[in-house]
Amino acid sequence: MASVEMQAYKISEIEFKNKVQGKEQLSFSNKVSYNVKYSQKSFCEGAMTVEVFDKDKPDTISIKFTLNGAFKILKDVEKEFIHVETFRELYAFAKAITATVTGGCGVPPIILQSIDIENQEIYRYLKLLP
């Protein structure tokens, strides 16, 4: 059973640049940062900033946005578990937003790769995660 339930999400900020001329060769890189704030015992808010850009010419094409999610905490678990679960839920929306915005702006949709957050250095001890 899940430890959290998403109540709402919103894009609080978005920036998109598309200065691609013709058939340029593009090679994308991305950055994702994520923080969770706990305002009550049974509620938290996640803030994810996603930035995708061309590695060689970052001013040619890029998208950057901040996605906020409100979550109800369903059971008492360590904050690290909540961090991982809320990240997973918001990241799915981040992938969809990135593909939709870029695909609707005259370039092939940019598909973000999955992130195995549990295997990040700070979460390695969370192998018990369902």
N, CA, C and O atoms as a DFTB+ gen file, in Angstrom:
520 C
 N C O
     1  1       0.834      -1.190       0.000
     2  2       0.000       0.000       0.000
     3  2       0.874       1.247       0.000
     4  3       1.930       1.281       0.632
     5  1       0.423       2.258      -0.711
     6  2       1.167       3.506      -0.821
     7  2       1.193       4.244       0.512
     8  3       0.291       4.114       1.339
     9  1       2.249       5.016       0.691
    10  2       2.391       5.829       1.901
    11  2       1.834       7.230       1.729
    12  3       1.572       7.927       2.709
    13  1       1.653       7.641       0.478
    14  2       1.153       8.986       0.190
    15  2       0.088       8.933      -0.895
    16  3      -0.027       7.966      -1.648
    17  1      -0.687      10.013      -0.942
    18  2      -1.702      10.166      -1.982
    19  2      -1.628      11.600      -2.492
    20  3      -1.740      12.546      -1.712
    21  1      -1.439      11.763      -3.803
    22  2      -1.358      13.106      -4.360
    23  2      -2.743      13.752      -4.313
    24  3      -3.732      13.158      -4.742
    25  1      -2.796      14.962      -3.791
    26  2      -4.050      15.712      -3.706
    27  2      -4.185      16.712      -4.859
    28  3      -5.289      16.973      -5.336
    29  1      -3.055      17.267      -5.300
    30  2      -3.063      18.256      -6.374
    31  2      -1.643      18.473      -6.866
    32  3      -0.673      18.163      -6.173
    33  1      -1.536      19.015      -8.086
    34  2      -0.235      19.457      -8.583
    35  2      -0.438      20.690      -9.450
    36  3      -1.533      20.935      -9.957
    37  1       0.629      21.462      -9.615
    38  2       0.578      22.635     -10.482
    39  2       1.984      22.964     -10.966
    40  3       2.980      22.630     -10.323
    41  1       2.037      23.622     -12.105
    42  2       3.294      24.181     -12.588
    43  2       3.327      25.613     -12.085
    44  3       2.472      26.424     -12.443
    45  1       4.304      25.923     -11.263
    46  2       4.371      27.277     -10.713
    47  2       5.221      28.209     -11.573
    48  3       5.130      29.431     -11.452
    49  1       6.043      27.630     -12.436
    50  2       6.916      28.439     -13.287
    51  2       7.334      27.585     -14.473
    52  3       7.624      26.399     -14.313
    53  1       7.367      28.189     -15.683
    54  2       7.831      27.454     -16.857
    55  2       8.498      28.422     -17.834
    56  3       8.055      29.554     -18.026
    57  1       9.585      27.930     -18.445
    58  2      10.329      28.712     -19.433
    59  2      10.729      27.759     -20.557
    60  3      11.246      26.672     -20.302
    61  1      10.487      28.173     -21.804
    62  2      10.827      27.335     -22.952
    63  2      11.491      28.187     -24.021
    64  3      11.005      29.269     -24.348
    65  1      12.606      27.699     -24.568
    66  2      13.304      28.367     -25.665
    67  2      13.398      27.391     -26.826
    68  3      13.725      26.220     -26.633
    69  1      13.111      27.872     -28.035
    70  2      13.263      27.055     -29.237
    71  2      13.815      27.943     -30.342
    72  3      13.071      28.635     -31.037
    73  1      15.133      27.907     -30.488
    74  2      15.806      28.680     -31.528
    75  2      16.489      27.742     -32.521
    76  3      17.484      28.098     -33.152
    77  1      15.936      26.545     -32.645
    78  2      16.494      25.545     -33.556
    79  2      16.268      26.017     -34.987
    80  3      15.158      26.405     -35.353
    81  1      17.326      25.981     -35.791
    82  2      17.264      26.371     -37.198
    83  2      17.414      25.129     -38.067
    84  3      18.483      24.521     -38.105
    85  1      16.357      24.757     -38.755
    86  2      16.433      23.614     -39.668
    87  2      16.645      22.306     -38.934
    88  3      16.071      22.060     -37.873
    89  1      17.494      21.469     -39.532
    90  2      17.745      20.141     -38.966
    91  2      19.068      20.111     -38.227
    92  3      20.045      19.537     -38.707
    93  1      19.095      20.727     -37.066
    94  2      20.295      20.717     -36.235
    95  2      20.402      19.409     -35.473
    96  3      19.389      18.816     -35.102
    97  1      21.611      18.965     -35.243
    98  2      21.857      17.790     -34.409
    99  2      21.809      18.233     -32.946
   100  3      22.557      19.123     -32.541
   101  1      20.940      17.622     -32.163
   102  2      20.781      18.007     -30.767
   103  2      21.153      16.845     -29.863
   104  3      20.906      15.683     -30.186
   105  1      21.744      17.172     -28.739
   106  2      22.109      16.172     -27.742
   107  2      21.701      16.733     -26.379
   108  3      22.271      17.718     -25.910
   109  1      20.713      16.100     -25.752
   110  2      20.115      16.685     -24.549
   111  2      20.748      16.196     -23.261
   112  3      21.241      15.074     -23.149
   113  1      20.708      17.099     -22.299
   114  2      21.110      16.803     -20.934
   115  2      19.997      17.341     -20.046
   116  3      19.254      18.237     -20.446
   117  1      19.884      16.794     -18.844
   118  2      18.854      17.312     -17.953
   119  2      19.336      17.342     -16.511
   120  3      20.256      16.627     -16.116
   121  1      18.671      18.206     -15.741
   122  2      18.923      18.336     -14.306
   123  2      17.566      18.293     -13.614
   124  3      16.596      18.891     -14.077
   125  1      17.520      17.576     -12.500
   126  2      16.298      17.511     -11.704
   127  2      16.675      17.735     -10.251
   128  3      17.581      17.086      -9.728
   129  1      15.976      18.655      -9.601
   130  2      16.159      18.832      -8.157
   131  2      14.796      18.662      -7.498
   132  3      13.758      18.955      -8.092
   133  1      14.825      18.178      -6.247
   134  2      13.568      17.888      -5.568
   135  2      13.698      18.113      -4.072
   136  3      14.672      17.694      -3.446
   137  1      12.704      18.780      -3.513
   138  2      12.650      19.025      -2.076
   139  2      11.236      18.778      -1.573
   140  3      10.259      18.992      -2.291
   141  1      11.143      18.330      -0.341
   142  2       9.845      18.095       0.287
   143  2       9.780      18.915       1.571
   144  3      10.717      18.924       2.368
   145  1       8.647      19.606       1.756
   146  2       8.390      20.358       2.989
   147  2       7.222      19.684       3.699
   148  3       6.213      19.336       3.085
   149  1       7.383      19.513       4.992
   150  2       6.346      18.896       5.811
   151  2       5.693      19.984       6.642
   152  3       6.336      20.595       7.496
   153  1       4.405      20.227       6.390
   154  2       3.723      21.297       7.123
   155  2       2.868      20.757       8.265
   156  3       2.547      21.488       9.202
   157  1       2.507      19.507       8.190
   158  2       1.723      18.850       9.228
   159  2       2.175      17.396       9.274
   160  3       2.950      16.953       8.427
   161  1       1.701      16.674      10.241
   162  2       2.061      15.256      10.326
   163  2       1.503      14.460       9.143
   164  3       2.103      13.476       8.712
   165  1       0.357      14.891       8.627
   166  2      -0.284      14.120       7.565
   167  2      -0.289      14.824       6.207
   168  3      -1.091      14.477       5.340
   169  1       0.602      15.816       6.010
   170  2       0.613      16.549       4.754
   171  2       2.027      16.998       4.424
   172  3       2.800      17.370       5.308
   173  1       2.358      16.957       3.116
   174  2       3.645      17.494       2.666
   175  2       3.488      18.063       1.264
   176  3       2.526      17.763       0.557
   177  1       4.450      18.887       0.880
   178  2       4.462      19.462      -0.461
   179  2       5.827      19.221      -1.088
   180  3       6.864      19.514      -0.493
   181  1       5.805      18.683      -2.296
   182  2       7.036      18.455      -3.044
   183  2       7.222      19.540      -4.088
   184  3       6.252      19.986      -4.701
   185  1       8.456      19.966      -4.295
   186  2       8.791      20.961      -5.316
   187  2       9.905      20.394      -6.182
   188  3      11.019      20.171      -5.710
   189  1       9.595      20.165      -7.452
   190  2      10.546      19.578      -8.397
   191  2      10.869      20.608      -9.473
   192  3       9.967      21.169     -10.095
   193  1      12.154      20.853      -9.686
   194  2      12.591      21.714     -10.777
   195  2      13.282      20.844     -11.814
   196  3      14.212      20.099     -11.505
   197  1      12.809      20.953     -13.046
   198  2      13.339      20.160     -14.156
   199  2      13.909      21.122     -15.186
   200  3      13.279      22.116     -15.546
   201  1      15.112      20.807     -15.652
   202  2      15.745      21.606     -16.692
   203  2      16.316      20.659     -17.738
   204  3      17.089      19.758     -17.414
   205  1      15.930      20.870     -18.993
   206  2      16.426      20.063     -20.113
   207  2      16.983      21.036     -21.148
   208  3      16.357      22.051     -21.457
   209  1      18.162      20.721     -21.679
   210  2      18.824      21.639     -22.606
   211  2      19.766      20.876     -23.513
   212  3      20.158      19.747     -23.216
   213  1      20.128      21.507     -24.630
   214  2      21.110      20.926     -25.536
   215  2      22.490      21.046     -24.891
   216  3      22.885      22.126     -24.450
   217  1      23.223      19.927     -24.841
   218  2      24.542      19.907     -24.182
   219  2      25.524      20.885     -24.807
   220  3      26.252      21.581     -24.100
   221  1      25.541      20.935     -26.131
   222  2      26.532      21.752     -26.823
   223  2      26.127      23.210     -26.962
   224  3      26.972      24.103     -26.899
   225  1      24.823      23.454     -27.152
   226  2      24.330      24.827     -27.332
   227  2      23.084      25.025     -26.470
   228  3      21.967      24.993     -26.987
   229  1      23.262      25.230     -25.156
   230  2      22.101      25.322     -24.255
   231  2      21.138      26.462     -24.566
   232  3      19.979      26.416     -24.155
   233  1      21.604      27.493     -25.293
   234  2      20.708      28.599     -25.635
   235  2      19.854      28.303     -26.864
   236  3      18.961      29.082     -27.200
   237  1      20.121      27.184     -27.537
   238  2      19.354      26.833     -28.737
   239  2      17.970      26.308     -28.389
   240  3      16.971      26.753     -28.953
   241  1      17.915      25.371     -27.469
   242  2      16.631      24.813     -27.052
   243  2      16.727      24.389     -25.584
   244  3      17.694      23.754     -25.164
   245  1      15.710      24.754     -24.829
   246  2      15.691      24.362     -23.415
   247  2      14.275      24.495     -22.866
   248  3      13.451      25.253     -23.378
   249  1      14.030      23.747     -21.828
   250  2      12.794      23.878     -21.067
   251  2      13.176      23.776     -19.591
   252  3      13.976      22.930     -19.193
   253  1      12.585      24.654     -18.803
   254  2      12.812      24.632     -17.364
   255  2      11.488      24.946     -16.691
   256  3      10.819      25.918     -17.040
   257  1      11.116      24.123     -15.727
   258  2       9.873      24.387     -15.005
   259  2       9.957      23.862     -13.589
   260  3      10.753      22.980     -13.266
   261  1       9.099      24.439     -12.750
   262  2       8.963      23.985     -11.371
   263  2       7.566      23.425     -11.214
   264  3       6.574      24.075     -11.543
   265  1       7.507      22.213     -10.707
   266  2       6.269      21.474     -10.529
   267  2       6.077      21.235      -9.038
   268  3       6.958      20.689      -8.375
   269  1       4.932      21.643      -8.514
   270  2       4.635      21.462      -7.095
   271  2       3.513      20.447      -6.933
   272  3       2.551      20.434      -7.701
   273  1       3.652      19.602      -5.928
   274  2       2.620      18.614      -5.649
   275  2       2.261      18.628      -4.177
   276  3       3.133      18.746      -3.315
   277  1       0.965      18.505      -3.892
   278  2       0.477      18.425      -2.514
   279  2       0.114      16.966      -2.237
   280  3      -0.591      16.332      -3.021
   281  1       0.603      16.445      -1.117
   282  2       0.425      15.029      -0.800
   283  2      -0.140      14.828       0.599
   284  3       0.258      15.494       1.555
   285  1      -1.067      13.903       0.692
   286  2      -1.579      13.461       1.987
   287  2      -0.741      12.256       2.401
   288  3      -0.557      11.325       1.617
   289  1      -0.239      12.273       3.614
   290  2       0.556      11.154       4.130
   291  2      -0.416      10.153       4.761
   292  3      -1.138      10.486       5.700
   293  1      -0.426       8.929       4.237
   294  2      -1.407       7.927       4.635
   295  2      -0.977       7.052       5.805
   296  3      -1.813       6.536       6.547
   297  1       0.332       6.891       5.963
   298  2       0.796       6.077       7.092
   299  2       2.124       6.615       7.604
   300  3       2.844       7.316       6.893
   301  1       2.428       6.278       8.829
   302  2       3.619       6.774       9.492
   303  2       4.838       5.968       9.038
   304  3       5.053       4.839       9.479
   305  1       5.626       6.569       8.152
   306  2       6.866       5.944       7.675
   307  2       7.968       6.998       7.717
   308  3       7.701       8.183       7.917
   309  1       9.192       6.559       7.527
   310  2      10.326       7.486       7.522
   311  2      10.178       8.496       6.386
   312  3       9.631       8.184       5.328
   313  1      10.670       9.705       6.622
   314  2      10.568      10.762       5.622
   315  2      11.267      10.385       4.314
   316  3      10.862      10.833       3.242
   317  1      12.302       9.571       4.401
   318  2      13.000       9.147       3.186
   319  2      12.071       8.352       2.264
   320  3      12.146       8.493       1.043
   321  1      11.207       7.526       2.831
   322  2      10.238       6.772       2.028
   323  2       9.248       7.732       1.367
   324  3       8.907       7.575       0.194
   325  1       8.797       8.716       2.126
   326  2       7.858       9.699       1.584
   327  2       8.523      10.490       0.462
   328  3       7.899      10.764      -0.564
   329  1       9.786      10.855       0.658
   330  2      10.536      11.590      -0.363
   331  2      10.576      10.800      -1.675
   332  3      10.327      11.351      -2.748
   333  1      10.887       9.518      -1.580
   334  2      10.976       8.668      -2.770
   335  2       9.612       8.520      -3.439
   336  3       9.511       8.647      -4.659
   337  1       8.579       8.259      -2.674
   338  2       7.246       8.066      -3.260
   339  2       6.711       9.332      -3.909
   340  3       6.148       9.276      -5.002
   341  1       6.877      10.471      -3.250
   342  2       6.385      11.716      -3.835
   343  2       7.198      12.084      -5.071
   344  3       6.648      12.618      -6.034
   345  1       8.497      11.805      -5.056
   346  2       9.327      12.042      -6.242
   347  2       8.799      11.229      -7.413
   348  3       8.612      11.761      -8.507
   349  1       8.558       9.949      -7.189
   350  2       8.057       9.079      -8.263
   351  2       6.769       9.621      -8.869
   352  3       6.615       9.661     -10.090
   353  1       5.845      10.036      -8.004
   354  2       4.554      10.525      -8.506
   355  2       4.716      11.811      -9.305
   356  3       4.147      11.933     -10.389
   357  1       5.477      12.768      -8.795
   358  2       5.651      14.032      -9.514
   359  2       6.473      13.860     -10.784
   360  3       6.207      14.522     -11.787
   361  1       7.467      12.978     -10.753
   362  2       8.332      12.809     -11.922
   363  2       7.543      12.280     -13.123
   364  3       7.858      12.621     -14.263
   365  1       6.536      11.463     -12.882
   366  2       5.696      10.986     -13.982
   367  2       5.015      12.175     -14.681
   368  3       4.919      12.204     -15.908
   369  1       4.552      13.139     -13.906
   370  2       3.952      14.339     -14.493
   371  2       5.007      15.187     -15.194
   372  3       4.731      15.769     -16.243
   373  1       6.202      15.265     -14.632
   374  2       7.286      16.034     -15.250
   375  2       7.637      15.468     -16.624
   376  3       7.878      16.225     -17.564
   377  1       7.665      14.147     -16.743
   378  2       7.938      13.514     -18.037
   379  2       6.857      13.874     -19.052
   380  3       7.163      14.208     -20.197
   381  1       5.603      13.808     -18.635
   382  2       4.490      14.120     -19.532
   383  2       4.506      15.588     -19.953
   384  3       4.284      15.902     -21.122
   385  1       4.766      16.479     -19.011
   386  2       4.806      17.914     -19.310
   387  2       5.923      18.220     -20.301
   388  3       5.717      18.960     -21.264
   389  1       7.103      17.655     -20.069
   390  2       8.240      17.888     -20.970
   391  2       7.917      17.439     -22.389
   392  3       8.150      18.185     -23.340
   393  1       7.386      16.234     -22.542
   394  2       7.050      15.711     -23.868
   395  2       5.945      16.536     -24.537
   396  3       6.010      16.800     -25.737
   397  1       4.945      16.937     -23.776
   398  2       3.819      17.694     -24.332
   399  2       4.239      19.081     -24.790
   400  3       3.889      19.500     -25.894
   401  1       4.979      19.793     -23.961
   402  2       5.395      21.153     -24.320
   403  2       6.336      21.124     -25.508
   404  3       6.132      21.860     -26.473
   405  1       7.358      20.291     -25.458
   406  2       8.321      20.271     -26.568
   407  2       7.671      19.760     -27.855
   408  3       7.922      20.305     -28.930
   409  1       6.851      18.735     -27.757
   410  2       6.187      18.193     -28.942
   411  2       5.208      19.171     -29.569
   412  3       4.979      19.133     -30.778
   413  1       4.633      20.043     -28.760
   414  2       3.690      21.028     -29.271
   415  2       4.339      22.304     -29.773
   416  3       3.642      23.235     -30.176
   417  1       5.659      22.359     -29.755
   418  2       6.367      23.587     -30.139
   419  2       7.246      23.402     -31.370
   420  3       8.197      24.155     -31.578
   421  1       6.930      22.413     -32.173
   422  2       7.628      22.277     -33.452
   423  2       8.892      21.443     -33.440
   424  3       9.627      21.437     -34.427
   425  1       9.167      20.746     -32.366
   426  2      10.309      19.824     -32.316
   427  2       9.787      18.460     -31.859
   428  3       8.732      18.380     -31.230
   429  1      10.509      17.405     -32.169
   430  2      10.068      16.101     -31.655
   431  2      10.000      16.135     -30.125
   432  3      10.831      16.785     -29.490
   433  1       9.036      15.454     -29.531
   434  2       8.918      15.469     -28.065
   435  2      10.201      14.987     -27.397
   436  3      10.815      14.010     -27.828
   437  1      10.589      15.681     -26.351
   438  2      11.739      15.259     -25.552
   439  2      11.205      14.330     -24.469
   440  3      10.351      14.715     -23.671
   441  1      11.716      13.111     -24.452
   442  2      11.281      12.114     -23.482
   443  2      12.347      12.005     -22.390
   444  3      13.476      11.589     -22.651
   445  1      11.978      12.381     -21.176
   446  2      12.907      12.247     -20.053
   447  2      13.106      10.777     -19.716
   448  3      12.158       9.993     -19.736
   449  1      14.325      10.415     -19.412
   450  2      14.618       9.055     -18.999
   451  2      14.158       8.834     -17.564
   452  3      14.090       9.771     -16.769
   453  1      13.847       7.598     -17.249
   454  2      13.454       7.266     -15.880
   455  2      14.635       7.474     -14.941
   456  3      15.793       7.355     -15.340
   457  1      14.324       7.785     -13.698
   458  2      15.351       7.966     -12.667
   459  2      15.096       6.930     -11.580
   460  3      13.999       6.849     -11.026
   461  1      16.108       6.152     -11.288
   462  2      16.025       5.136     -10.241
   463  2      16.456       5.789      -8.934
   464  3      17.594       5.630      -8.493
   465  1      15.545       6.514      -8.328
   466  2      15.879       7.326      -7.154
   467  2      16.354       6.486      -5.976
   468  3      17.188       6.937      -5.190
   469  1      15.831       5.270      -5.845
   470  2      16.248       4.437      -4.709
   471  2      17.730       4.096      -4.748
   472  3      18.331       3.835      -3.705
   473  1      18.325       4.094      -5.928
   474  2      19.743       3.767      -6.043
   475  2      20.651       4.991      -6.019
   476  3      21.856       4.877      -6.242
   477  1      20.076       6.160      -5.750
   478  2      20.909       7.336      -5.549
   479  2      21.642       7.154      -4.226
   480  3      21.129       6.493      -3.323
   481  1      22.797       7.713      -4.103
   482  2      23.662       7.501      -2.946
   483  2      22.952       7.677      -1.603
   484  3      23.145       6.869      -0.695
   485  1      22.135       8.723      -1.468
   486  2      21.523       8.990      -0.164
   487  2      20.370       8.046       0.169
   488  3      19.912       8.024       1.311
   489  1      19.889       7.263      -0.805
   490  2      18.753       6.375      -0.564
   491  2      19.107       4.898      -0.607
   492  3      18.204       4.062      -0.583
   493  1      20.339       4.557      -0.669
   494  2      20.726       3.150      -0.844
   495  2      20.208       2.240       0.252
   496  3      19.974       1.056       0.006
   497  1      20.025       2.754       1.445
   498  2      19.558       1.905       2.536
   499  2      18.056       1.654       2.462
   500  3      17.517       0.922       3.292
   501  1      17.381       2.238       1.500
   502  2      15.933       2.072       1.381
   503  2      15.548       0.870       0.526
   504  3      14.457       0.864      -0.044
   505  1      16.360      -0.102       0.420
   506  2      16.078      -1.262      -0.424
   507  2      14.822      -2.004       0.017
   508  3      14.327      -2.861      -0.715
   509  1      14.307      -1.695       1.184
   510  2      13.088      -2.342       1.674
   511  2      11.836      -1.722       1.045
   512  3      10.724      -2.189       1.290
   513  1      12.015      -0.668       0.233
   514  2      10.883       0.021      -0.377
   515  2      10.103      -0.939      -1.269
   516  3      10.691      -1.634      -2.098
   517  1       8.783      -0.979      -1.102
   518  2       7.966      -1.904      -1.921
   519  2       7.971      -1.540      -3.379
   520  3       7.336      -2.217      -4.186
